Amino acid sequence: MTVNLNGEIGVATSTMSPLGTGVTGGLSDVPLPKQIYSVIRERIISGAYPPGSRLRERELSQEFDVSRVPLREALPQLEWDGFIQILPRRGAVVTQLSLRDIEELFDVRLALEPYAARCAAENVARGASMEALLSTMARTEELIGNDEPLLIPAVNARFHMDVVELSGNKLLVSVMNSLMGRVHWLFRLTWHHNPAVSCAAHRELVEAIRSGNGRLAEASAFAHIEHGRKPTLERLAPSLPATL
């Protein structure tokens, strides 16, 4: 299996061959359970494993050419991060999202990401480098107008995680790192919803952070996330249940 990872948010692509062979980007040094976690998560995000589908250990171990031991280490982390549920007599099942889940995700993001943006701006005012964030912003702008259903959501998620990492708050980074997989999943479900608008909001947030004005950056992040709530819910309403 060939896998490329971009940071902890799990930006990955894969082809069907055994894990640990033909890897790039140093993935062969990554523990096997984490490789399995990353590949399964990417397949869930991409829709290769749709909501409600069963992840059978026997089939996965044969496909990945591994024993069931690393699989059983990877599955609880996928459950913790909200991608699967481990059910009695059914085993691992891909999580079925609801509109309420999406609402709750927006609520939690609004509680955390504006604070991260404020801390990031204050950190920049103290001399922190914006190199990673500016690089991701440049990549986002390159992708505008391109039909890239996997890359656009992944880079958008990377942008938001870059802001969190620029905050310098290690606990916040840890919390958001777990949450960002679900954010990436949400972006994948709605990637074709006017990415140019999102890119413009990202530019505004970058400039607010660059200014070093924490309150301005906080307000910019809040507005960006909240403005996305209604169109996201409207787009997903035909395909997701209201609640479960």
N, C-alpha and C positions, 0 to 999 in steps of 0.2 A: 504494500500500500504506500503510495506516495502522498505525503502530507506536508503542507506548508502552514506554519502557524505565525501569527502576527500578534505577539503580546499575549496577555492573559485573557483577553476577551474571546479568544478562540476563533479568530479569522482563519479559516482553514479550507483547503480543497483536498479532495482525495480521489484516488482511483482504486479499483477493486483488485488488490493483491495483498499478500500477507503483511501484517504490521512489522515494522522494523527493517523492511527491505526497500532499497531505492529511495530512502528518505533524504530530504534536503533540509537545509537550514539547521542542522545539528539535532534533528528530532531523534536520532538514534540514541542520544544521550538522555532523552526524556524517559522517565520510568514508564513501563508498559501500561499500567493502569491509567496513567494520565494521557497516554497516546489514545487508548481506547475511549476514554472519556471525551477527548477532543473530537474524535472522528464521529462518535455517536451523536454528540451535541450538534455538530455541524450538519449531520444528516437530518436531525429533527428540525433545525432552523431552516434548512433548504426545502423541507417538505418531502424528502426521500423516505423518511419515517413519519407518516401522517399521524395526527392526533387519534388516539384510541388503538393504534396498532400495537401488537405484542412484540417484545424484543426477547426472543427465545435464546437462552444461553447456549444451547447445543448448536443452533444454526450460526450464531455469532462466533462461537469458538472455532467452528469449522472454517468460516469465511476469513477470520483474522489469523487462523493458524496458531491459536494460543490455547492454553488450558482454561478451565473455567475460573481458576483462582484470580487472575488479574481482572477478569470480567466482574467478579463478585466484589472486587475492590472499587471498580469504577462506577457501578450502578448506584450505590448509596450517595455518592457525590452528585450524580445526575438527579437523583430524587431531591437532595437537599437544595439544589439550585432550581428546582421547579420544572424540570424537563420530563420527568417520568414519575409514575407512582408504582410502588411495589405492593401488589395486592395479593391477599391470600388466595391460593389455588389458581391464580392467573399469572403471577410473576410480574415482570416489568412491563408496564404499559405507558405509551407516550401520553403525556398530559393533554387533556381536552381543555382548551382555553374557553373562557366565557367573557362577555362584555364587562361583567363585574370584576374579573381578574384584570382587565385592561384599565378600568377605572382605578383600581387599587394600585396598579403599577404607576400610573400618572401621579397619584397622591403621594406615594413614597418618593418618587423622583422629585416632586416639588418640595418635599421636606428636606432633601439632601443635596440636590445638584445646585440650587442657587447658593447655598452655603459654601459648597465647594468652589463655585465661581468667585465668591467674595474672597475666600482664603487665597485662591490662585492669584487674584489681582493684587492682594496685599503682599503675597510672596514675591510677585514680579516687582513691586515697588521696592522690595528689599534686595533686589538684584537677581532673582531666580531667572533661569533661562527659559524662554518660550520656544526653543528650537523644535521640540517634539510636536507641540501643538501647531506651530506654523507649518511644519512639514505635512502633517495630516490635513491641514486646511488647504494647502496647495494641491494635495492629492484629490481632495473633494472637488475642487474647482476643475481639475483635469477630467473628472468623470461626468461632469454635468453635460447633458445632451447625449451621453452614451447609454446604450441599452445593456446595462450591467446588473442583472438582478441579484447577483451574489456580492459583487464588489461594493456597490453603493451602500447597502445596509451595513456591511462590515466596516467600511471606512467611517460612516456616520457614528457607529457605536464606538469606534476607536477615538474619534474626536471627543466624544463626551467623556470617555475614560481618561483621555489626555488632560482634560480640564480638572478632573478629580485628582489625578496624580500630581498636577501642578499645585494643588492645594497644600501639599506637604503634610497632610494629616494621614498618618499610617492606618489608623482605625477606620477612617472614612474610605480609604482606598480598599481595605479588606472587605468592608461591607458592600461597596459598590462593585467590586470585582465579581462577587457572587451574583449580584442583581443584574449586572450588565449583560449577561447571557440572555436574560429574558427581554431586555431592551433590544438587543440585536435581533431576537426572534420577532419582536413587534415590528422593527424596522423592515425586516424581510417580508412580513405580511403586507406592508403598506409602502414598499419602496417606490412604487410608481406614482405616489401621490405628490406631484410637483416638487421634485428634489431641488429645483432652482430656488424656491422659496426658503427651504431649509438651509441651503447654502448661504443665502443672503443673511439669514438670522445667525448663522455661525460666524460670518464675517463681522457682524455687529458685536457679537460676544467676544471675539478675538480682540477687537479694538477696545472694548470696555476693559478687558483684562490687561491689555497693553498699557492703558492709561494709568493703571495702578489704583483706580478708584473702586474700592471694594463694593460699595453700595450700588454703583452703576452696573458693575458686572453681575451682582446678585439680581438686580431688577431685569437685566437683559436675559439672564438664564431663565428666570421665572416666566417672563413673557413668552420666550421661545417654546418652552415646554407646554405651558397652558394653551397657547394658540394652536398647538397640535392636537389637543384633546378631542375637540368636537369633530373635526374632519376625520380623525382616526376612528372614532366610534361609529360615525356615519358610514364609513367605508366598510367596516367589519360587521356592522349590524346584520346584513343579509346572510352572513356565513357563520356567525357565532351565536350560541344561545345567550339569553340575557343573564342567566345564572345556572349553576349546576347543583 
